[in-house]
Amino acid sequence: MSSQDRIGRWYFGGLASAGAACCTHPLDLLKVHLQTQQGGKISLGQMSVKLYRSDGLLAFYNGLSASLLRQLTYSTTRFGVYETLKKKLNPSDQPLPFFQKVFLAGFSGALGGFVGTPGDLVNVRMQNDVKLPPAERRNYKNAIDGVLRILKDEGVARLWGGAVMATMRAVLMTIGQLAFYDQIKQTIIKSGVGKDNLTTHFTSSILAASIATLMTQPMDVLKTRMMNAKPGQYKTILHCMKHTAETGPSAFFKGLVPAWVRLAPHTVLTFIFFEQLRMRFGYRKEKN
């Protein structure tokens, strides 16, 4: 049996995303440190040396457990739901129309965004702990400790604080990544330009990452503005949107290049790992 004829299992997406997070976490952590420095302009290289000298190699993996928790909840859900529903709607193994892929991806992303909100919350807190004064830091030991402490000190509802914004972003992200990756890969293979191999997987994933970045950047800008706003500055998301639009359409795409540099490697690695898991450990398609 050809390895290309295998079908991925529902949990492969979560494993692939967790593997990608292990590779890209140092980059994400450096980005947070650079964004939260109080004074002066330290370069990426200088920040890397500073972290290494202060805490060694493990300093680049601070908060990794929260990143893994987020991927194992958020990405396992969205990949699992998307792949499962795609097989249900596609028993004859014929390619689904693009609009159906978009619908499935949006639905899967909404579920994944909601399920992954607690992990996302802990992840954000652990990465941003560095900008707080030592006396005010939460100092979660790991992601599970963070979840338990939030439950104890702030209640269950707090774990889903920001779930609406996270879910909206997850819908756009999943459409940009999963639906477009599937469509681009299908087009490349069907046209004869490429085969179901590493080159096609890389090309499809880098294009999907670019599309996902364009689709989610306006939401990221709004989320950042609302998180950093003074109390009462923005009454609703629509209010924030109108205020942002006053400086022109380009305001919704500030930080586009850094966002792509952060998202592209994770997306590419996720799909490469996913395809390798599928081709090596997937199961045989049933013949009618």
Order of alpha helices (4+ residues) and beta strands (2+ residues): beta-alpha-alpha-alpha-alpha-alpha-alpha-alpha-alpha-alpha-alpha-alpha-alpha-beta
